[in-house]
Amino acid sequence: MKKYIAELIGTFALVFCGTGAIIIDQQTNGQVGHVGIAITFGLIITAMIYAFGDKSGAHFNPAVTIAFSLADLFSKKEILPYIISQIIGAFIASILLKLLFPANLNLGATLPAGSDLQSFILEIVLTFLLMLVILFTSQGSKETGAIAGLAIGGTVLLEAMFAGPICGASMNPARSLAPAIISGNLSTLWIYIAAPILGAAFSTFVWLKIK
């Protein structure tokens, strides 16, 4: 149960702080800024990895959980409990943000700025790169593992920085699912569920070939 609680809290923190930064930026006419939003996502992921990495492996992302299972690094019977914990954490965060900012229409939902196909491809590539970093740092030497949080958080920050304005740089179905459902922005939700799972799965295939 401890690992499920860790996944719930970690995903809650990611969605609350990350999408919260987007909401507060909108509420304050840009005082947080795009760079600030990207940094928030990167820092909260880094913090949660170091807080809960030894408890649950610090997935906080259904695509990561599925990819670890495909790589035979995670028990398949744990997939559903992990994903349920992550989704519950994300929903608690989005519901709380809705209560705090009831007038906000999107609640930090990931929405394509261009075509659906453009965002779909971007999300596949972004998640592919992120998952490669996760696999190679988490499964490397002890020295590499010690900096995994910084490497993974830095990758999230980097990808949110350059791709966020176009596709939202979700890379995480739970992060996108909760704000989309709570705010009612469902038309492009499929992108942010399918693309991260595909990107993470493909990175697992590559990792198995070159590890």
N, C-alpha and C positions, 0 to 999 in steps of 0.2 A: 504493500500500500504506500510505503514511503516514496517509491519511485514514481507512482502515479500522481501523488500530491506534488512532487517536485516538477513533473511535467506540466501539471495544471498551473502552478504558481509561475513557472518560467514563461509559459505561453501567455498567461495573464499579463505579466510584466511587459512582455514584448508588445502586445497589442495595446495595452493601456498607455505605455510611454510613446510608442511609435506612432500609432494613429492619434493619440492624444496630442502629440507635437503638431501633426497636420491640422487638427481641429483648432488648437490654440493659435497656430499661425493664421488661420482664416479669421478667427475671432478678434485677433489683434492687428489686423491689416498688415500681415507680413513681418511681425517682429521676430519670429523664430527663423524664418527664411528657409529656402530649399536646402542650403548647406547645413543649417541647424537641424533640420528634419533628418537628413542623412546621417549626421553625427549621432543623433538620438538613437536611431535604429542600430547603428554599429556599437554604440556604447552599452545599450541595454542587453544586446546579445552577448557581448563580452562579459559583462557583469554576471549574467545568469549562467553562462557556461562555467565560470569559476565558482559560482555559488552552488550549482547543482550537478556539475559534471560527474562527481563521484557517487551521486545518489541515483541518477537515472540515465546518465550518458548525455544529458542535455540536448535532446532532439528538438523539442518545442516546434515541431514541424512534421506533419504527416508524410510529406514527400521524403524527408530524411529517414523517418522510421521505416518506410517501405523500402528505400534504397539499402539501408543497413541489412534488412532481412534478405534482400536479393543477393547481397554480398556474403551471406551466411555469417554475418557478424551480430545477428539479433534473432531471437527466437520468434518464429512465426506466430506462436500462440499469444505473444505479447503485443502483436500489431494492433489489434482492435482496442485493448485497454489503453494503450498509449495514445492512439488517435482520439479516443473518446475523452481522455483526460485533457489533451491539447485543445480540443474543440470546446469543452466546458470552460476552460480557462479563458479562451478567446471570447466566448459569449459573455462571461461575467464582466470582462473588461469593456466590451462594447455596450452592454446594458448600463454599466456604471457611467460611461462617457455620455450615453444618451440622457441619463438623468442629470448629469452635470451641465450638458450643453444641448438642451432640448430643441433649440432653434436650428442646430446644424443639420444640414440636409444629407450629407454623405457619410459623416462619421469616419472619415479617413479611408473610405472604400477605394480599392484600386480600380481605376477606370481608364480605358485606353484614350490617349490624346489623338491618336491617328486611327488607322484601320485595325480591325480585330486581328487580322493575320499578322500585321506588324508586331502587335503586342504579344501575340501567341508565340511567335518565333523568338522575340526578345526574352520572354520568360523562360522558354526552353534553354536558351543559351546561358542566361544568367544563373539559372538553377544548376545547370551542368557544371559551370565553373565553380560555383559555391560548393557543390557536393564533392567535387574533386579535392578542393582545399580541406573540407571536413574529413574525407577519407584518408588523405595522405598525412594530415597532421595528427588525427586521432589514432591512427594505426602505425605511426612511426615510432622512433626511439623515445625514451623518456624525456630527453632534452627537447625533442620536437613537440611532444605532448604538452610540455609545460607552457609552450607559447601558442597552443591551439586556440585558446580563447581570443588572443589578440589577432591571430591570422584569420579566424573565421569572422570575428567582429569587423576587422578591417576590410574583408571582402564584401560583407554586407554594406558597409559604409560606402566603399568604392562604387559598387553596382547601383546603390540607391542614388549616389551623387550624379552619375552620368545618365542612367536610364530611367530614373524615377519620373522625370517630367513627361516621358512618352508613355510608359506602360505601368508605372507605379512601382516597379521593381519589388513585387511581392515575394516571389520565390517560395511561397508558403501558403498552401490551401487554407489552413486554419486562420491565418492572419487576414485573408481576404473574405473568407466565408462569413465570419461573425459580423463585421461592419456592413457587408452587403445585405445580409438578411435583416438585420436590425434597422437599417436605413431604407430597405426596399429597393436597392439598386441591384437587380438580379440579372439584367439582360446580358451582361458580359462575364458573369461569374464563372461560366464554364472554362474560360481562358485560364483563370487563376487557380482552378482545380486541376485541369488536365495538363497544362504546360509544365508546371513544377514537377509533377509526378513523372512525366516523360523525360524531362531534363535530368532529374536525379537518377532515374533508372539507367539512362544512357551513360552517365558518368560512372555508375557502378560497373557496367560492362567494360568500359575503358580501363578502370582501375584494376579489375581482375586480370586484364591482359598485360598491364605494364608494371604492376606492383613488384 
